[in-house]
Structure formats: structure tokens, C-alpha cells
Amino acid sequence: MSAIELDRTYTNPGLTRREQVVLSNLSEDVTLEQIASRLFVTRNTVKSQVRSVYRKLGVSTRADAVAWAEEAGIRQF
């Protein structure tokens, strides 16, 4: 399979472990404040991590990020 044939399911976006954790939390019906509380960080830290995840995945919405995670098999931590 060539690089051109690869879709986002098979490519590694380079997410850090923490970004994967944040991404897995986005699938729930929770606010950024609630995610921050769970992870013992500030809301701004989570917001920054979410922006980084969106940029790396090439998406612009929570729904798109969650759909990408499901396709990629990223599970809840």
C-alpha cells in the first residue's frame, strides 16, 4: 500500500499520550472543565491540548475528532 492509499485510519498523527487521553475524554458528554478536573490540570491546559489534537488530526470539531478516534481504535483510558 502506498502512502497515497493510506487514509487517516492508518496514519500516525503523532499524538502524545496525554493528547490521546484528552481525545478519549472528548467522546463523553463532558465539558473541558470536567475533563480538566479529572486530569488534575486547568481548563486552559485541556483547551490547548484539544487544539493540538485538532491540528494534528486535521479536524475542526469535537465530533470529527471523536469520529477519527473511533476509526483509529483509540479507546477510553
C-alpha positions as CSV (number, residue, x, y, z in Angstrom):
1,M,0.0,0.0,0.0
2,S,1.5,3.3,-1.0
3,A,1.4,6.5,1.2
4,I,-1.3,7.9,-1.1
5,E,-3.6,4.9,-0.5
6,L,-3.3,5.3,3.3
7,D,-6.2,7.1,4.9
8,R,-6.3,8.7,8.3
9,T,-7.2,5.4,10.0
10,Y,-3.7,4.0,9.3
11,T,-1.6,7.1,9.6
12,N,0.0,8.1,12.9
13,P,-0.8,11.7,13.7
14,G,1.9,11.9,16.3
15,L,-0.4,12.3,19.3
16,T,1.2,12.3,22.7
17,R,0.0,10.0,25.4
18,R,-1.8,13.0,27.1
19,E,-3.4,14.1,23.8
20,Q,-4.7,10.5,23.4
21,V,-6.2,10.7,26.9
22,V,-7.8,14.1,26.2
23,L,-9.1,12.8,22.9
24,S,-10.6,9.7,24.6
25,N,-12.4,12.0,27.0
26,L,-13.9,14.1,24.3
27,S,-16.2,11.3,23.3
28,E,-18.2,11.7,26.6
29,D,-20.7,14.4,27.1
30,V,-18.5,16.5,29.4
31,T,-17.1,20.0,29.4
32,L,-13.5,20.9,29.1
33,E,-13.7,22.0,32.8
34,Q,-14.8,18.5,33.8
35,I,-12.0,16.9,31.8
36,A,-9.5,19.2,33.4
37,S,-10.8,18.3,36.8
38,R,-10.4,14.6,36.0
39,L,-6.8,15.1,34.8
40,F,-5.8,17.5,37.6
41,V,-4.9,20.3,35.2
42,T,-6.5,23.7,34.3
43,R,-9.2,24.2,31.7
44,N,-6.8,26.2,29.6
45,T,-4.3,23.3,29.6
46,V,-7.1,21.0,28.2
47,K,-8.2,23.6,25.7
48,S,-4.6,23.9,24.5
49,Q,-4.3,20.1,24.2
50,V,-7.6,19.9,22.4
51,R,-6.4,22.5,19.8
52,S,-3.2,20.5,19.3
53,V,-5.2,17.3,18.8
54,Y,-7.5,19.0,16.2
55,R,-4.5,20.4,14.4
56,K,-2.7,17.0,14.3
57,L,-5.9,15.2,13.1
58,G,-6.8,17.9,10.6
59,V,-10.3,18.3,12.1
60,S,-12.1,21.4,13.5
61,T,-14.9,19.9,15.6
62,R,-15.2,17.6,18.6
63,A,-17.5,15.3,16.6
64,D,-14.9,15.0,13.9
65,A,-12.1,14.2,16.4
66,V,-14.3,11.6,18.1
67,A,-15.1,10.0,14.8
68,W,-11.4,9.9,14.0
69,A,-10.6,8.3,17.3
70,E,-13.3,5.6,16.8
71,E,-11.9,4.8,13.3
72,A,-8.4,4.7,14.7
73,G,-9.4,2.5,17.6
74,I,-8.3,4.9,20.3
75,R,-10.1,3.8,23.4
76,Q,-11.1,5.4,26.6
77,F,-8.3,5.4,29.2
